[in-house]
Amino acid sequence: MKATVIFVVISLLLVGSAFAIKVGFIATNFAAESQARVANAFEKLAKANGWEPVMLNSKGSYETQANQLENLVQMKVDAIVMAMSHPLEIKPALEKAFAAKIPVITIDSGYVEGVVADITCDNFVMGAKISTYFVDSLGGQGNIVVIKFEKHHGTRKRGKVLDQVLSEYPGIKVLAEYTVPASARFMEDTRSAMETYAQRFGKQINGVWCAFDQLAYSASDVLQEYDLKDVIVVGVDGNQETFRRIKEGIMTATVAQPFEEMASVAIDLIRKIVVDKIPAAEAAPRKIIYVDAPLVDIGNVDQHLTKGE
């Protein structure tokens, strides 16, 4: 009887300890499908561990993101994860988290000194995969529209790789290049720009390169509406909507980022540091943790398309 009571008390203490763990999560904009995927996976995994996740959406605002980070510090959370964030732009708030000795893990945000690690796909590699696929599919010649996004380090790197690839293909002419502003209306803005190009260039357009998939959704929708159906359209991210479009032939290819795996790696780091009390430097000896991202086109899309989607 006495042993049973002790067992119950210990179990309750362990459960109580698990529930006492509170982890903050900040994403720059839940409206971006990639960030919503990371957030959903992180919240689900945190709850599965018996932790209390505090999920925050900065809605594209650096100021909001800094305030949210400071609030998490004041709440004395056990760890903070920031996805597709802007650590350099909110450095003063980040320093407060470091001073409070709260481990901060970033996902696809670019590594800055002081965070435990940045978990990401190699954006240079993804830029090379999709850009070489793009020019190969064009046969090394044709007219293209380029849609870039410069505010995020990853999409910016992909755009720079495209520029390098194009430097070796003089037969490819850039008809127009559009840089998407960082706003909640980024898809509407992209659509408006693409409508202008469709009206101006029409059937001259052979390909559209997009920094990420949601931009390709807007571009491909406009191309379909203008009956421009033989245009090669590529992006990066690999959402289920992307796979459906590839299957239907209204997008050509993507590089599929495993956002759920990134969330899982972040959870594993928190477990090591907060639960198992392993020093951060030992838990994450590499400050940039890369995960692989495959190229997906009509040849292998069925392997990635979830049944029923």
DOKOLGU-743682 format. One record per residue: residue number from 1; y, x, z of N, C-alpha, C in turn. Coordinates in pm, 1 decimal. Each point is the difference from the previous one (the first is absolute). Last residue first. Layout:
% DOKOLGU-743682
NUM/Y/X/Z/Y/X/Z/Y/X/Z
...
END
This chain:
% DOKOLGU-743682
309/1509.2/-663.6/-5050.5/144.1/22.7/-16.0/43.3/-39.6/-139.7
308/-458.2/-10.5/149.6/74.8/-118.0/41.6/149.0/16.5/-12.3
307/-287.2/435.8/58.5/-50.1/-125.7/-53.9/78.7/-117.0/56.1
306/212.3/489.6/-64.5/-74.0/-77.6/99.3/-42.5/-132.6/-58.8
305/93.6/479.6/-248.9/46.1/-138.7/7.1/-86.8/-77.2/98.3
304/-85.2/457.6/-126.4/107.0/-13.3/99.2/47.3/-143.5/19.5
303/-336.6/151.2/-318.7/-42.3/63.0/125.1/101.3/-23.6/112.3
302/81.9/-140.5/-450.9/-93.3/-90.2/68.8/-48.1/57.7/132.6
301/278.6/250.0/-306.8/71.9/-94.2/86.9/-94.2/-91.5/76.6
300/-62.1/382.1/-334.5/-59.9/-2.4/134.9/64.2/-102.9/92.4
299/114.8/61.5/-475.7/-134.0/57.9/4.8/-66.1/-8.6/135.7
298/456.9/-130.8/-112.1/-97.6/-102.6/-34.0/-143.5/52.2/11.5
297/318.7/271.7/296.6/36.7/-71.2/-121.9/-111.4/-98.9/-31.7
296/181.7/375.2/412.5/-74.1/-122.3/-33.2/54.9/-58.5/-129.5
295/-19.0/485.2/332.6/64.9/-70.7/-110.2/-88.1/-119.0/-38.2
294/4.5/213.5/512.0/-56.3/4.8/-135.6/87.3/-71.0/-103.4
293/77.8/271.9/487.6/37.2/-124.6/-68.2/-51.3/6.4/-143.8
292/-59.8/257.1/539.5/-13.4/-3.1/-146.4/36.8/-137.2/-56.7
291/211.2/251.9/446.6/-116.5/-82.8/-35.9/0.0/-13.9/-151.8
290/238.8/362.6/390.5/-9.9/-66.3/-129.5/-126.5/-84.8/-8.9
289/350.7/213.3/386.7/-139.0/-38.7/-19.8/-8.4/-81.4/-129.1
288/337.1/369.5/265.8/-1.9/-98.2/-108.5/-146.4/-28.0/-31.0
287/76.8/288.6/345.8/115.7/-86.9/19.2/17.5/-100.3/-113.3
286/-442.3/248.2/235.3/75.6/-5.0/-124.9/114.7/-98.9/15.6
285/-278.3/52.4/367.2/34.6/138.9/-35.1/74.0/10.4/-132.5
284/-96.8/-384.3/366.1/45.2/3.9/-139.8/40.4/142.3/-36.3
283/-190.5/-84.8/422.1/-44.4/-123.7/-65.7/35.7/0.6/-148.6
282/150.6/352.4/278.6/-144.5/10.3/-20.4/-54.4/-123.0/-73.2
281/453.4/15.6/118.3/-22.8/110.9/-92.9/-148.4/18.6/-30.4
280/138.9/-322.1/324.5/32.3/-41.1/-136.9/-30.4/110.0/-101.2
279/-283.3/-37.8/460.7/135.1/41.5/-41.5/24.2/-30.1/-148.3
278/-332.1/-302.1/286.7/-8.7/125.9/-75.3/141.8/39.7/-41.9
277/-175.7/-403.1/255.4/90.8/101.2/56.0/-15.8/136.6/-67.0
276/-206.6/-458.6/-76.3/-82.5/114.9/35.5/81.2/117.6/55.5
275/229.2/-403.6/-123.7/-117.1/-41.0/77.9/-79.8/121.2/49.4
274/394.1/68.2/-265.2/37.0/-87.9/111.6/-119.8/-32.5/88.9
273/-53.0/285.6/-391.6/112.1/50.9/80.4/23.2/-83.0/125.8
272/-347.6/-117.3/-318.9/-21.8/136.7/49.0/108.4/42.3/98.8
271/44.1/-418.9/-214.6/-113.2/-0.7/93.5/-22.0/139.7/59.0
270/318.6/-47.1/-339.1/48.2/-58.5/126.2/-112.1/0.7/104.6
269/-111.8/137.3/-434.8/85.1/99.6/67.0/50.6/-52.8/134.2
268/-243.9/-294.2/-272.5/-88.0/104.5/52.6/80.8/107.5/72.9
267/233.0/-340.3/-227.2/-66.0/-54.0/119.4/-88.0/106.7/64.9
266/193.9/106.6/-411.8/102.1/-5.7/105.5/-59.4/-51.2/130.4
265/-271.8/-3.3/-380.9/20.7/138.4/45.2/103.8/3.7/111.9
264/-74.1/-412.5/-209.5/-115.8/37.6/81.1/14.2/142.8/53.6
263/320.3/-166.4/-303.6/14.9/-65.0/131.3/-113.1/40.5/93.0
262/-29.5/147.5/-441.7/110.4/68.8/69.0/21.0/-58.5/139.0
261/-306.4/-211.3/-282.9/-55.5/125.2/54.1/108.4/79.4/74.1
260/126.7/-388.0/-228.7/-78.1/-37.4/118.3/-61.7/124.6/65.0
259/231.8/43.8/-408.4/91.8/-21.3/113.0/-75.5/-36.5/127.8
258/-110.1/245.8/-468.6/-78.7/-67.5/104.3/84.1/-19.7/126.7
257/137.2/29.7/-550.0/15.0/64.5/130.1/-79.9/-76.9/106.9
256/-25.6/53.2/-558.4/-23.4/-90.4/113.4/7.0/74.6/133.0
255/216.3/22.7/-517.5/-70.4/89.5/91.4/-8.1/-74.5/133.2
254/20.6/-221.0/-515.9/69.8/32.3/123.7/-73.9/114.1/67.5
253/44.1/-299.7/-518.7/-63.8/89.4/98.5/88.1/17.1/121.9
252/70.3/-335.7/-362.7/-97.4/92.4/-58.6/-71.2/84.0/105.5
251/212.1/-534.0/-39.1/35.8/134.6/46.0/-111.2/93.2/-47.2
250/-43.7/-427.6/-134.6/146.2/-1.7/0.7/58.2/118.9/76.5
249/-482.3/-147.1/-73.3/60.9/72.6/-110.5/151.9/-3.3/-3.6
248/-350.2/-171.8/321.5/48.3/-96.3/-98.9/72.8/67.0/-116.8
247/-167.4/259.7/364.6/-115.6/-75.6/-50.5/43.0/-94.7/-112.3
246/333.6/228.2/233.8/-73.6/93.7/-87.1/-118.6/-72.8/-63.8
245/243.9/-239.2/317.1/77.8/16.9/-123.3/-69.7/96.8/-96.2
244/-187.0/-62.8/426.8/-13.5/-124.4/-76.8/73.4/13.4/-133.9
243/43.9/351.4/306.3/-134.5/-0.4/-59.2/-20.1/-126.2/-85.1
242/400.3/33.6/243.4/-3.9/98.7/-108.0/-135.1/-4.0/-70.3
241/54.0/-258.1/384.2/74.6/-59.5/-110.9/-0.4/94.4/-120.4
240/-183.7/158.1/401.0/-89.2/-94.9/-66.9/69.4/-70.0/-116.5
239/181.8/484.7/116.0/-17.3/-124.1/75.3/-95.6/-92.5/-75.6
238/179.8/491.3/-73.2/-134.4/-56.0/-2.0/-19.4/-119.5/90.2
237/351.5/383.5/-117.8/-22.9/-66.4/129.4/-140.5/-59.6/4.7
236/355.2/163.1/-423.1/-75.2/68.0/106.2/-3.1/-91.8/122.1
235/60.2/-56.3/-581.3/68.4/10.2/128.6/-86.1/78.9/97.0
234/67.6/-168.8/-576.3/-69.6/67.3/110.4/86.3/1.6/125.6
233/-75.9/-215.9/-541.6/78.7/-11.0/124.1/-79.3/62.9/114.2
232/32.7/-55.0/-581.2/-72.3/63.3/110.7/89.7/-0.5/123.7
231/-0.2/-355.5/-431.1/73.8/106.8/68.8/-83.5/54.3/116.0
230/-49.4/-380.4/-332.2/-75.4/123.1/-25.7/66.0/120.9/64.6
229/173.8/-464.2/-2.9/-129.5/3.9/68.9/-82.2/125.9/-24.4
228/475.6/-282.6/-29.2/-21.3/143.9/-23.1/-130.6/36.5/72.6
227/258.4/-433.3/-8.5/-111.4/17.4/-94.6/-17.4/146.3/-40.9
226/294.1/-193.2/342.9/63.8/36.9/-127.4/-104.6/29.3/-108.4
225/-137.0/-112.4/440.8/91.5/-107.4/-37.9/68.5/26.4/-134.1
224/-279.3/332.4/193.6/-79.4/-115.5/-42.6/89.9/-112.0/-50.5
223/206.3/377.5/185.4/-62.3/33.8/-128.8/-82.1/-117.0/-53.0
222/187.0/-36.7/432.0/103.4/-10.8/-104.7/-60.8/28.0/-137.7
221/-279.0/60.0/372.2/33.5/-142.3/-14.8/101.2/-19.9/-113.0
220/-112.1/439.3/127.3/-104.7/-62.4/-82.1/25.5/-149.4/-18.8
219/297.6/248.9/278.1/6.3/46.9/-138.9/-101.8/-72.7/-87.3
218/0.0/-84.3/466.0/120.8/-55.2/-63.1/5.2/37.7/-147.2
217/-346.8/187.5/248.1/-18.6/-145.6/-9.1/119.9/-62.3/-73.1
216/12.0/458.7/103.5/-78.4/-29.3/-120.8/-27.1/-149.2/-13.8
215/207.5/159.3/386.0/95.2/12.2/-110.8/-70.5/-34.3/-131.1
214/-261.0/22.3/382.4/78.4/-123.7/-1.7/109.4/3.9/-107.2
213/-289.8/387.7/76.8/-57.3/-114.3/-70.9/89.3/-122.7/-5.5
212/212.0/497.7/13.8/-103.3/-66.0/79.5/-30.8/-136.2/-61.0
211/263.5/312.7/-237.8/-24.6/85.1/116.7/-99.0/-61.3/97.4
210/4.0/-78.2/-545.3/65.0/-52.4/121.0/-41.1/83.8/120.9
209/18.8/-20.2/-586.2/-47.6/75.6/116.9/76.9/-48.7/121.6
208/-122.0/-191.2/-522.2/91.4/-9.1/114.9/-65.3/71.0/117.8
207/-40.2/-26.8/-594.0/-52.0/20.8/134.2/108.3/-14.2/105.9
206/63.9/-83.3/-475.7/-145.5/24.8/-0.7/-58.4/14.3/140.6
205/459.7/-222.1/-278.9/-54.6/47.8/127.8/-152.2/12.9/-10.4
204/279.5/-181.1/-350.2/6.6/147.4/2.2/-68.4/55.2/125.7
203/67.4/-474.2/-98.6/-128.7/60.4/-34.2/5.2/152.2/-13.8
202/412.7/-197.7/249.4/-108.9/-81.8/-53.5/-127.6/79.5/-25.6
201/483.7/104.8/157.7/-92.7/86.3/-75.0/-119.6/-76.0/-60.4
200/368.1/-219.6/249.2/64.4/108.0/-77.6/-98.0/73.5/-90.9
199/-141.3/-349.9/301.2/91.4/-56.8/-99.4/55.3/109.0/-92.1
198/-268.6/133.6/358.1/-81.5/-77.8/-94.0/86.7/-59.0/-110.1
197/211.3/227.4/355.4/-68.3/93.5/-90.6/-84.2/-74.7/-102.9
196/218.7/-252.6/334.9/100.7/64.6/-85.6/-66.8/91.7/-102.0
195/-268.9/-192.6/328.4/41.3/-101.5/-98.0/102.9/58.8/-97.1
194/-132.5/261.6/365.6/-102.8/-3.7/-104.3/31.5/-105.1/-105.4
193/281.7/36.5/378.9/12.2/119.4/-84.5/-98.8/-6.0/-115.7
192/-27.8/-340.1/320.9/124.7/-12.5/-75.8/18.2/118.1/-95.3
191/-363.0/10.8/300.8/-21.0/-100.3/-104.3/125.1/-12.7/-88.6
190/26.2/271.3/378.5/-83.9/62.1/-102.7/-21.6/-96.3/-116.7
189/228.5/-161.0/375.6/83.0/99.1/-69.4/-79.3/65.3/-113.9
188/-228.5/-293.8/282.8/92.4/-75.1/-85.2/87.4/95.0/-80.7
187/-281.9/190.4/319.4/-79.0/-53.2/-112.0/87.8/-81.4/-95.7
186/187.7/187.4/398.6/-36.0/103.8/-96.5/-80.4/-53.7/-117.7
185/253.6/-181.4/410.6/-7.0/-64.7/-131.2/-52.1/96.2/-106.5
184/91.7/119.9/456.5/-106.4/-100.2/7.7/-20.8/-69.2/-134.0
183/179.2/502.3/-3.3/46.2/-127.4/54.7/-117.7/-95.1/4.2
182/153.0/497.2/-205.1/-77.6/-34.9/120.2/55.5/-127.5/60.2
181/16.0/128.8/-540.6/70.7/15.4/127.9/-88.9/-41.0/116.1
180/-162.4/211.0/-483.5/5.4/-123.0/78.4/78.4/24.0/129.6
179/26.3/231.3/-499.8/-28.6/35.0/139.4/23.3/-122.7/86.5
178/-116.8/106.2/-552.5/66.9/-83.3/100.3/-41.9/45.7/138.9
177/14.1/158.4/-558.6/-50.9/31.7/133.9/80.7/-78.7/101.3
176/-132.5/1.2/-576.1/88.0/-33.4/113.4/-67.2/40.2/130.1
175/-172.2/133.2/-429.1/102.0/-94.7/-47.3/99.9/-31.3/110.6
174/-321.4/431.8/-96.1/36.8/-91.5/108.7/113.7/-89.2/-49.6
173/-402.5/264.0/-284.7/143.6/-20.8/18.7/24.3/-99.8/113.3
172/-402.8/360.6/-206.4/25.8/-119.8/80.7/149.6/-8.2/29.8
171/-200.9/365.8/-236.2/-18.3/-119.9/-82.1/22.3/-129.4/76.7
170/6.7/450.0/189.5/123.7/-32.2/-72.2/-11.6/-124.6/-86.8
169/-253.2/215.7/430.3/-31.5/-100.1/-103.0/127.6/-41.5/-74.3
168/-29.5/294.8/386.7/-100.4/56.9/-90.7/-33.3/-94.8/-115.2
167/298.6/-116.3/353.8/59.7/118.8/-62.3/-95.6/67.1/-98.7
166/-124.1/-373.8/281.3/67.1/-37.7/-125.2/60.0/120.9/-71.6
165/-196.8/59.5/428.7/-102.2/-32.5/-99.6/65.5/-30.4/-134.5
164/284.8/69.0/366.2/-65.5/124.3/-40.6/-104.5/-24.4/-108.6
163/213.2/-372.6/193.1/96.9/76.8/-79.6/-63.1/129.3/-50.4
162/-250.9/-264.2/298.9/7.9/-60.3/-133.6/94.0/80.1/-89.7
161/-20.4/120.9/449.9/-119.0/45.1/-72.8/0.6/-58.3/-141.0
160/333.1/-143.5/290.2/24.8/139.3/-40.2/-119.3/55.9/-77.5
159/-35.8/-432.1/187.2/94.6/1.6/-112.2/27.7/139.9/-49.5
158/-264.2/-59.4/385.9/-72.5/-44.4/-118.6/90.1/2.8/-123.4
157/196.2/96.3/417.3/-85.8/110.3/-46.4/-77.8/-39.9/-125.7
156/256.6/-331.7/214.5/88.6/100.1/-61.4/-82.1/116.6/-56.3
155/-217.6/-330.7/248.5/31.6/-48.9/-134.6/92.3/97.4/-72.9
154/-103.3/109.8/446.8/-121.4/-3.8/-82.1/29.0/-44.0/-142.8
153/343.3/7.8/340.6/-39.4/134.7/-43.3/-117.6/-2.6/-96.6
152/363.4/-395.6/27.1/-120.0/40.8/75.1/-49.5/133.4/-54.1
151/379.6/-206.8/-193.0/28.6/-0.2/144.2/-119.9/43.6/84.7
150/43.1/-63.6/-500.9/32.9/131.6/53.9/11.8/5.0/152.2
149/-247.6/-262.3/-440.0/55.6/-37.4/130.5/21.9/129.0/77.4
148/-73.7/-176.6/-565.2/-17.9/89.2/114.9/54.4/-63.0/127.7
147/-167.2/-99.0/-540.3/60.5/-68.9/114.8/-32.3/80.3/125.3
146/10.6/47.2/-580.7/-38.2/59.4/129.2/74.9/-73.0/111.2
145/-172.4/-70.5/-550.7/100.1/-34.3/101.7/-52.4/55.1/132.3
144/-112.6/153.0/-547.1/-34.3/-50.3/134.3/124.1/-39.7/79.2
143/-250.4/134.7/-521.0/125.3/-28.8/70.2/-29.7/-65.5/134.2
142/-303.2/367.7/-323.1/39.5/-139.3/16.4/129.6/-10.6/78.3
141/-449.5/371.3/-26.0/121.5/-38.2/-71.6/30.1/-148.7/20.5
140/-392.8/241.2/171.0/101.2/106.7/-5.0/125.1/-35.3/-77.9
139/-378.4/-294.5/100.6/-32.3/94.9/-105.0/107.4/106.9/-17.8
138/-41.2/-361.7/333.1/96.7/-15.7/-109.2/-33.7/89.9/-118.9
137/-252.2/25.6/396.4/-21.5/-133.9/-55.0/94.2/-27.7/-116.3
136/52.9/402.1/241.3/-125.8/3.3/-76.7/-25.2/-134.5/-67.1
135/363.7/33.5/292.9/28.9/67.3/-127.7/-126.5/11.1/-85.5
134/-54.2/-199.8/427.8/100.1/-74.0/-78.4/22.6/65.5/-135.7
133/-266.6/216.3/326.4/-71.8/-115.8/-56.5/92.1/-75.5/-96.2
132/194.5/340.9/242.8/-84.3/54.1/-107.2/-83.9/-110.2/-64.1
131/265.3/-125.0/365.1/85.8/42.6/-111.8/-81.5/58.3/-114.7
130/-205.4/-137.2/411.6/45.4/-116.5/-75.6/82.9/42.4/-121.9
129/-172.4/343.3/288.7/-108.8/-85.0/-50.1/52.2/-111.1/-90.1
128/310.9/280.8/224.9/-65.4/68.7/-112.0/-110.3/-87.5/-60.2
127/221.8/-153.8/384.3/93.2/0.9/-113.1/-62.2/64.4/-122.3
126/-240.3/10.7/400.5/0.3/-135.2/-57.0/94.0/-8.6/-119.7
125/-6.4/406.1/234.2/-128.6/-21.9/-68.0/-3.8/-138.9/-64.2
124/367.1/104.3/264.9/4.5/82.6/-121.5/-127.5/-21.2/-81.8
123/30.3/-208.0/421.5/78.4/-68.5/-103.2/16.7/82.3/-127.1
122/-385.6/-31.8/385.9/85.7/102.4/-58.4/76.8/-61.4/-117.3
121/-146.7/-291.3/429.2/-60.4/52.9/-121.6/96.2/104.2/-54.7
120/-9.7/-98.6/535.5/50.4/-40.0/-130.5/-97.0/38.0/-110.7
119/180.3/39.7/553.8/-123.2/-37.1/-70.6/40.1/-57.2/-135.4
118/224.1/345.2/392.0/29.9/-101.7/-100.2/-128.9/-23.6/-79.3
117/85.7/178.0/535.8/-44.5/26.4/-137.4/52.4/-109.7/-91.3
116/165.6/85.8/451.5/-138.1/48.5/11.1/-52.2/38.6/-137.5
115/524.0/43.1/82.9/-98.0/-108.9/-5.7/-140.3/60.5/6.1
114/364.7/298.3/-3.9/-2.2/-77.0/123.9/-97.9/-115.2/-2.5
113/238.3/208.9/-441.3/-38.6/72.6/119.5/6.1/-90.3/123.2
112/-94.5/-222.6/-472.9/114.4/66.2/62.9/-48.2/63.6/129.5
111/-221.9/-223.6/-496.6/-11.5/61.7/132.3/133.3/57.0/45.7
110/-104.1/-436.6/-319.2/45.7/138.0/-10.7/-0.3/62.2/138.3
109/-161.8/-443.0/-106.4/143.2/6.3/30.0/58.0/139.0/-24.3
108/-469.1/-238.3/11.6/70.8/10.0/-127.6/151.5/0.7/19.2
107/-190.9/-71.4/440.6/-86.0/-28.4/-114.6/86.2/1.5/-125.2
106/25.5/214.6/544.6/58.5/-66.1/-115.7/-105.3/-19.1/-108.3
105/48.0/65.6/573.8/-81.1/25.8/-120.3/65.3/-72.0/-116.2
104/116.4/174.2/538.8/44.0/-75.8/-117.0/-83.2/43.7/-121.2
103/-10.7/14.6/585.6/-49.2/49.4/-129.0/41.5/-93.0/-114.3
102/270.4/86.6/459.8/-81.7/-104.1/-62.7/-49.7/54.2/-134.0
101/309.1/201.5/346.7/-139.7/46.5/-16.3/-92.5/-112.3/-48.5
100/492.3/15.8/62.5/-78.4/-84.6/91.5/-148.5/34.1/-5.9
99/302.4/217.4/-288.5/42.7/34.4/136.9/-79.5/-79.4/103.1
98/-65.1/-97.3/-458.6/-56.5/131.5/33.3/32.4/36.5/145.1
97/194.1/-389.4/-168.4/-144.3/-19.4/18.2/-67.0/130.9/37.8
96/450.8/15.9/-109.2/-16.9/-67.7/129.1/-147.9/-27.1/28.8
95/128.8/180.8/-416.5/9.3/101.6/106.1/-18.1/-62.9/137.6
94/28.6/-280.2/-377.1/-129.5/67.5/5.3/-2.0/105.0/111.0
93/402.1/-217.9/-99.7/-91.8/-92.0/69.6/-137.4/63.6/15.6
92/320.7/245.4/-247.2/40.4/-12.6/141.9/-92.5/-92.3/79.4
91/-79.4/49.2/-478.6/-40.3/113.6/84.1/45.9/-12.2/145.3
90/-12.9/-276.8/-437.8/9.4/-56.7/135.6/-35.2/107.3/103.1
89/-4.7/89.9/-470.9/120.6/-82.1/11.3/18.0/-56.7/141.6
88/-387.2/254.0/-119.1/117.6/86.9/-5.1/128.6/-78.9/21.5
87/-426.0/-228.5/-22.2/20.9/76.5/123.1/124.3/89.4/-2.2
86/-189.0/-439.7/-241.9/100.5/98.8/-41.1/35.6/87.5/120.2
85/-466.9/-312.3/-169.7/126.8/0.0/73.8/91.8/111.3/-51.4
84/-473.5/-196.4/-74.6/96.6/7.1/-109.6/142.6/-0.1/57.7
83/-281.5/-86.4/393.2/-55.8/-1.0/-134.4/110.4/-5.9/-105.5
82/-105.4/149.4/551.0/103.1/-46.0/-94.2/-55.1/13.4/-141.6
81/-165.8/-20.8/558.8/-37.5/28.0/-139.2/109.9/-56.0/-89.3
80/-80.7/149.7/556.8/78.3/-68.4/-103.1/-51.3/44.0/-136.1
79/-166.7/-34.1/566.7/5.5/73.7/-127.7/80.0/-83.4/-99.4
78/-28.2/-130.7/455.2/-85.8/118.7/12.2/0.1/84.9/-126.8
77/422.0/-307.9/194.7/-128.8/-18.1/-66.0/-78.9/131.0/6.7
76/447.4/-159.7/202.0/-97.7/99.4/45.6/-138.6/-26.6/-57.4
75/446.2/-218.1/-66.9/-116.8/-76.8/45.3/-109.4/90.8/55.0
74/387.7/185.9/-195.1/38.5/-65.2/125.7/-115.7/-82.0/58.6
73/-60.2/197.3/-421.2/9.5/106.2/101.7/33.4/-61.4/135.4
72/3.7/-282.5/-369.8/-138.1/35.1/35.3/-2.3/110.2/105.9
71/416.8/-122.6/-177.9/-54.1/-107.6/84.4/-143.4/29.6/44.3
70/208.5/290.1/-308.3/56.3/17.7/134.2/-52.3/-107.7/95.7
69/-120.8/-37.6/-451.2/-64.3/117.6/58.9/50.0/23.0/143.0
68/202.1/-337.7/-254.0/-135.8/-38.7/37.7/-72.9/115.9/66.7
67/428.8/78.8/-177.9/7.2/-84.8/120.4/-139.3/-39.5/47.7
66/31.5/239.1/-403.9/38.5/86.0/112.4/4.2/-80.2/129.9
65/-77.7/-237.9/-397.7/-114.7/84.2/32.4/29.8/91.6/119.5
64/347.3/-265.1/-178.5/-97.8/-82.6/71.9/-119.5/83.3/43.5
63/314.9/211.9/-268.4/57.8/-28.2/131.4/-96.7/-83.0/85.1
62/-107.3/90.5/-452.6/-15.0/119.6/83.0/47.8/-27.8/142.4
61/-191.8/-379.3/-345.1/121.7/52.7/61.9/-29.8/122.0/87.1
60/-313.6/-308.9/-246.9/73.3/88.7/-90.4/121.6/66.6/60.4
59/-309.1/-292.9/244.0/61.6/-75.3/-109.8/91.6/86.2/-86.7
58/-298.2/85.3/406.3/139.7/44.4/-8.8/75.1/-69.4/-113.0
57/-429.6/-138.2/330.6/36.5/10.3/-140.5/147.8/37.6/-10.3
56/-439.2/23.9/389.6/142.4/-15.2/-30.5/26.7/27.1/-148.0
55/-403.5/-91.9/424.0/21.3/14.6/-143.4/145.7/-30.4/-35.3
54/-341.4/151.9/419.8/134.2/-58.8/-13.9/43.2/25.6/-144.2
53/-509.6/-19.5/278.0/90.7/52.3/-102.4/133.8/-73.8/1.0
52/-416.3/103.2/360.8/105.3/-96.7/-29.6/95.0/58.7/-105.4
51/-557.7/86.9/101.2/136.6/45.5/22.6/97.3/-112.5/-32.9
50/-497.4/22.5/-50.6/49.5/-53.8/126.1/140.6/44.0/33.3
49/-270.0/84.1/-402.7/-16.0/100.4/104.6/46.4/-50.8/135.9
48/49.5/-263.8/-386.4/-144.7/20.5/14.0/-31.1/102.9/107.7
47/449.2/-78.1/-125.4/-52.1/-109.5/82.5/-150.3/15.0/22.4
46/203.5/306.8/-287.7/51.7/19.6/136.5/-54.5/-106.9/93.1
45/-98.5/-32.4/-460.7/-76.2/106.7/64.7/45.8/22.7/143.8
44/235.8/-316.3/-265.7/-138.6/-44.5/19.8/-81.1/104.4/76.0
43/442.3/107.2/-129.8/0.0/-102.5/105.5/-142.9/-44.3/32.6
42/58.9/299.9/-360.9/28.5/64.4/128.4/-8.1/-101.6/113.9
41/-44.9/-155.6/-444.6/-116.9/77.8/40.9/21.3/61.9/137.4
40/361.1/-232.1/-194.4/-109.6/-92.4/32.8/-123.6/74.7/50.7
39/369.3/255.1/-154.0/31.7/-70.9/124.6/-115.6/-91.2/41.3
38/-25.1/224.6/-416.6/-11.9/95.0/111.1/18.5/-72.7/133.4
37/71.0/-255.1/-385.1/-141.8/35.5/13.6/-21.2/96.4/117.0
36/438.7/-117.1/-117.7/-66.4/-113.4/64.2/-148.0/30.0/20.3
35/251.6/305.5/-240.2/32.3/8.5/142.1/-63.0/-115.2/77.7
34/-48.2/10.4/-470.9/-66.7/116.9/56.5/22.3/7.9/150.8
33/225.7/-330.6/-255.6/-140.7/-31.5/23.7/-74.0/115.9/65.4
32/518.2/-124.8/69.2/-74.3/87.5/-90.1/-148.7/-16.1/32.9
31/304.8/-217.4/269.8/-1.9/-68.2/-130.4/-72.2/83.3/-105.0
30/94.9/146.4/452.7/-127.2/-72.0/-15.0/-8.0/-72.6/-134.4
29/277.7/445.1/153.7/21.3/-131.4/-60.5/-135.6/-69.0/-22.3
28/60.9/412.1/260.9/134.2/-15.0/-56.2/21.8/-139.2/-57.9
27/-323.7/90.5/421.8/-4.9/21.2/-144.9/139.0/-27.2/-56.2
26/-253.8/113.2/508.9/119.6/-34.9/-77.1/-28.3/26.7/-146.9
25/-257.9/-54.7/519.5/-17.5/21.3/-144.2/126.0/-47.2/-70.6
24/-216.8/138.3/534.5/104.8/-53.5/-86.3/-27.5/33.9/-145.3
23/-322.8/-72.3/463.7/35.9/87.8/-112.1/104.4/-68.1/-87.7
22/-259.1/-2.6/522.4/91.3/-72.2/-88.6/46.7/96.0/-109.9
21/-397.9/-62.7/417.2/51.1/84.0/-108.1/82.9/-84.5/-95.9
20/-242.8/-174.6/376.0/127.8/57.2/39.5/60.8/83.5/-110.9
19/-433.7/-203.1/-20.6/106.8/-94.3/-30.7/136.1/56.7/35.4
18/-382.4/256.5/101.4/12.4/-14.7/-144.5/116.2/-91.1/-36.0
17/-107.3/54.5/454.5/59.6/121.7/-53.6/22.7/-11.5/-149.5
16/-228.7/-343.4/224.5/142.1/-0.9/33.5/71.1/118.5/-56.9
15/-464.5/-17.6/-41.7/62.4/-100.3/-85.4/151.1/-3.1/23.0
14/-248.7/276.1/280.5/0.1/53.6/-135.3/68.6/-96.5/-96.5
13/-63.3/-138.8/446.4/100.0/106.8/-6.4/10.6/56.6/-141.1
12/-333.1/-316.8/89.8/132.6/-62.4/-2.1/110.4/104.7/-10.0
11/-441.5/151.8/45.8/19.5/-62.1/-131.5/138.5/-61.5/-10.5
10/-131.1/175.7/414.9/26.7/108.0/-96.6/27.8/-58.0/-138.1
9/-128.8/-302.4/334.9/133.5/54.5/29.3/37.0/107.5/-101.0
8/-434.3/-181.0/-18.9/100.0/-97.5/-45.2/140.6/54.0/20.5
7/-359.7/258.2/165.2/-0.6/-1.3/-147.2/108.7/-93.1/-53.2
6/-73.8/9.5/462.8/67.6/122.6/-44.6/10.5/3.5/-151.5
5/-244.5/-351.8/192.2/143.3/-16.0/26.6/77.8/121.7/-50.3
4/-467.0/17.7/-18.6/53.3/-95.5/-98.7/150.1/-16.4/16.2
3/-237.6/259.8/313.4/11.3/71.1/-129.1/60.7/-90.4/-106.3
2/-100.3/-187.4/420.1/114.1/90.2/11.1/24.2/73.0/-131.2
1/-380.9/-269.5/31.1/121.1/-82.6/0.0/126.5/86.4/0.0
END
